[in-house]
Amino acid sequence: MTKQQKTALNMAKFIQGQSLLLLEKLNELDLDTEADMCERLHEDAERLHACLLAKLNQE
């Protein structure tokens, strides 16, 4: 895996982690609509990380 590929993978993992933290904060603030949006964002970030990991490990 190249340095650029590792960087992309690390960024995707970071976004995944940050979206989870944001989701927790939004839930604490009882911002249900925003929490729902953030939950979808987190799920997308999880899928993106998994897809990148699979694709980059194949190369």
C-alpha positions, 0 to 999 in steps of 0.5 A: 500500500502506498503512502497516499493510499494509507493516508486516504484510509486513515482519513476515512477512519478518522471521519468514522471516529469523529462522526461517532463522537458528534453523534454522541454529542447530538444525542446528549443535546436531544437534537434528534433530526441532526443525530439521525443525519449524523448516524447516516453519515457515520454509517456511510463513513463505516462503509467507505472505510471498509470499501477502501480497506478491501480495495486497497488490500487487493492491490 
